[in-house]
Amino acid sequence: MQRRFPEPGSAVVVGAGMVGLATAWHLRRAGLDVTVVESDRVAAGSSWGNAGWLTPPITTPLPEPAILRTGLRAMLSVDSPLYVPLRPDVDLIRFLLGFLRHSTSRAWRRAMRAYVPLNSQALEAFDELADGGVDEPTRPGDPFLACFAGADEHRLLMDEFAQIRAEGQPVAAELIGGDEVRALAPAVSDRVVSAIRLEGTRFLDPPRYLASLARAVRAAGVTIREGVTATEVDGGTPTRPAAVRVREGEQEERLAADVVVLATGAWLGHLARPFGVRMVVQAGRGYSFTVPVDPMPTMPLYFPIQRVACTPLGDRYRVAGMMEFRRPDEPLDPRRIQAIVRAARPLLAGADLDDRQDEWVGSRPCTPDGLPLIGPTRSPRVVAAGGHGMWGITLGPLTGRLVAELVTTGRTPDVLRPLDPLRR
Ligand SMILES: Cc1cc2nc3c(=O)[nH]c(=O)nc-3n(C[C@H](O)[C@H](O)[C@H](O)COP(=O)(O)OP(=O)(O)OC[C@H]3O[C@@H](n4cnc5c(N)ncnc54)[C@H](O)[C@@H]3O)c2cc1C
């Protein structure tokens, strides 16, 4: 799409998670005056307690045929890695119907093809931020291990890798035995009989990385206003700028800007819907906590059958999991933490799972077709940047770069076409 308004000189970005901050950094670098408004504080949303994996080889759409085969009944159990409480919620029902409609091989392949060109640039986008002053490092997976306790359990993931490769995404993976796993990660229990060793990944410490990104964004001259909630967006016209109505305590204010970027994660729908974004963004809530592990694994570990994801975070190990389709602001449900503990205990012998800190729940911004929503809305001055589901950390920096490209050139980059926020 060609820009239908003069070259922009200013932007308001709503939301200070990975996507909003990376977008602010790139817009500022392109020369715009940028203000970020954040209703809570930097990284208050999903960008704080996630697993911090940067795993382009396995960055794939969430809806897939296996959900139809195995997931539906399991979804209703509190112990299941995927949980949907039964309740009359129109958006949730719309989301689930759309999600099921996209859980076919054909839809998965189409969405996967949209991910391939994004995945190939994802890690390099982190190097660009590092060169630009983000001093918290990303670390190589070295190696990333997906561990299995049953003899044939690896087959499902290997089959999935074959399907990913068939759509053009390289995946370098090899099967290793249990003893080899323990040589690399001695804290893994004897129950683990094999693992898939995956190359081409990195990981980061999310709280530290987001703090470092926020520092770099501020140092570049962006104002980040925390405790400021966007309540309404005025999309402007080709000759009149857009504006965001914000509330800070009792105060209300109108912030005018040539462009407004909505990077509000699982809360995207509220502000984006008036601009034609009809696709539901559903909170896919996940839980995490940290524990001491002896000896500390130096790499991320994944237990695919249990859907538990682990990452080194300084001197503790973050253990994360669960996909709970509930409202984003509901309180943490301790039963879900217990379910992760029960799943991890037999597999992570070296972990003291009772010495938990930082118990956390956060909301993955999930779309029914498993693709993010990135691009101009019905108002060309209002850009959506959200809906990354399981992969907003991996794809956040690249998203920022692509949004800045579309804002400054007025043209939607080709890789964003399948992510059109106005698609049905
Ligand atoms: C358990 C778990 C593990 C995960 N592991 C990984 C992983 O290993 N790798 C990976 O790539 N991804 C992972 N993810 C997904 C990833 O965390 C998300 O995709 C990503 O954080 C989304 O970033 P965001 O900036 O879009 O949203 P958020 O980080 O949620 O940020 C949105 C921000 O907008 C603010 N906001 C909302 N409404 C308003 C408003 N009206 N006004 C002002 N501010 C507002 C919120 O307070 C919030 O700070 C995981 C998620 C979970 C839950």
PDBQT file of the ligand as one rigid body, heavy atoms in Angstrom, charges set to zero:
ROOT
HETATM    1  C1  LIG A 501       4.953 -18.901  29.469  1.00  0.00    +0.000 C 
HETATM    2  C2  LIG A 501       5.327 -18.181  28.199  1.00  0.00    +0.000 A 
HETATM    3  C3  LIG A 501       6.511 -18.545  27.547  1.00  0.00    +0.000 A 
HETATM    4  C4  LIG A 501       6.868 -17.904  26.356  1.00  0.00    +0.000 A 
HETATM    5  N1  LIG A 501       8.054 -18.225  25.787  1.00  0.00    +0.000 NA
HETATM    6  C5  LIG A 501       8.456 -17.585  24.645  1.00  0.00    +0.000 A 
HETATM    7  C6  LIG A 501       9.706 -17.874  24.063  1.00  0.00    +0.000 A 
HETATM    8  O1  LIG A 501      10.464 -18.683  24.587  1.00  0.00    +0.000 OA
HETATM    9  N2  LIG A 501      10.053 -17.247  22.908  1.00  0.00    +0.000 N 
HETATM   10  C7  LIG A 501       9.210 -16.357  22.293  1.00  0.00    +0.000 A 
HETATM   11  O2  LIG A 501       9.541 -15.861  21.217  1.00  0.00    +0.000 OA
HETATM   12  N3  LIG A 501       8.011 -16.012  22.855  1.00  0.00    +0.000 NA
HETATM   13  C8  LIG A 501       7.622 -16.624  24.019  1.00  0.00    +0.000 A 
HETATM   14  N4  LIG A 501       6.417 -16.316  24.585  1.00  0.00    +0.000 N 
HETATM   15  C9  LIG A 501       5.531 -15.361  23.898  1.00  0.00    +0.000 C 
HETATM   16  C10 LIG A 501       5.975 -13.918  24.138  1.00  0.00    +0.000 C 
HETATM   17  O3  LIG A 501       6.154 -13.716  25.513  1.00  0.00    +0.000 OA
HETATM   18  C11 LIG A 501       4.941 -12.937  23.575  1.00  0.00    +0.000 C 
HETATM   19  O4  LIG A 501       4.606 -13.270  22.237  1.00  0.00    +0.000 OA
HETATM   20  C12 LIG A 501       5.521 -11.509  23.578  1.00  0.00    +0.000 C 
HETATM   21  O5  LIG A 501       6.009 -11.180  24.856  1.00  0.00    +0.000 OA
HETATM   22  C13 LIG A 501       4.464 -10.497  23.141  1.00  0.00    +0.000 C 
HETATM   23  O6  LIG A 501       5.052  -9.218  23.229  1.00  0.00    +0.000 OA
HETATM   24  P1  LIG A 501       4.170  -7.909  23.062  1.00  0.00    +0.000 P 
HETATM   25  O7  LIG A 501       5.096  -6.759  23.172  1.00  0.00    +0.000 OA
HETATM   26  O8  LIG A 501       3.326  -8.038  21.843  1.00  0.00    +0.000 OA
HETATM   27  O9  LIG A 501       3.137  -7.973  24.288  1.00  0.00    +0.000 OA
HETATM   28  P2  LIG A 501       3.348  -7.688  25.849  1.00  0.00    +0.000 P 
HETATM   29  O10 LIG A 501       4.702  -8.030  26.306  1.00  0.00    +0.000 OA
HETATM   30  O11 LIG A 501       2.213  -8.334  26.552  1.00  0.00    +0.000 OA
HETATM   31  O12 LIG A 501       3.251  -6.119  25.947  1.00  0.00    +0.000 OA
HETATM   32  C14 LIG A 501       2.032  -5.403  25.770  1.00  0.00    +0.000 C 
HETATM   33  C15 LIG A 501       2.085  -4.210  26.705  1.00  0.00    +0.000 C 
HETATM   34  O13 LIG A 501       1.002  -3.333  26.390  1.00  0.00    +0.000 OA
HETATM   35  C16 LIG A 501       0.554  -2.765  27.599  1.00  0.00    +0.000 C 
HETATM   36  N5  LIG A 501      -0.812  -2.262  27.374  1.00  0.00    +0.000 N 
HETATM   37  C17 LIG A 501      -1.925  -2.994  27.127  1.00  0.00    +0.000 A 
HETATM   38  N6  LIG A 501      -2.984  -2.201  26.920  1.00  0.00    +0.000 NA
HETATM   39  C18 LIG A 501      -2.527  -0.921  27.046  1.00  0.00    +0.000 A 
HETATM   40  C19 LIG A 501      -3.154   0.358  26.933  1.00  0.00    +0.000 A 
HETATM   41  N7  LIG A 501      -4.459   0.485  26.648  1.00  0.00    +0.000 N 
HETATM   42  N8  LIG A 501      -2.390   1.473  27.127  1.00  0.00    +0.000 NA
HETATM   43  C20 LIG A 501      -1.064   1.375  27.396  1.00  0.00    +0.000 A 
HETATM   44  N9  LIG A 501      -0.427   0.172  27.516  1.00  0.00    +0.000 NA
HETATM   45  C21 LIG A 501      -1.155  -0.957  27.333  1.00  0.00    +0.000 A 
HETATM   46  C22 LIG A 501       0.651  -3.904  28.595  1.00  0.00    +0.000 C 
HETATM   47  O14 LIG A 501       0.686  -3.430  29.939  1.00  0.00    +0.000 OA
HETATM   48  C23 LIG A 501       1.938  -4.586  28.167  1.00  0.00    +0.000 C 
HETATM   49  O15 LIG A 501       3.056  -4.113  28.881  1.00  0.00    +0.000 OA
HETATM   50  C24 LIG A 501       6.023 -16.914  25.793  1.00  0.00    +0.000 A 
HETATM   51  C25 LIG A 501       4.863 -16.530  26.462  1.00  0.00    +0.000 A 
HETATM   52  C26 LIG A 501       4.518 -17.151  27.669  1.00  0.00    +0.000 A 
HETATM   53  C27 LIG A 501       3.284 -16.700  28.368  1.00  0.00    +0.000 C 
ENDROOT
TORSDOF 0
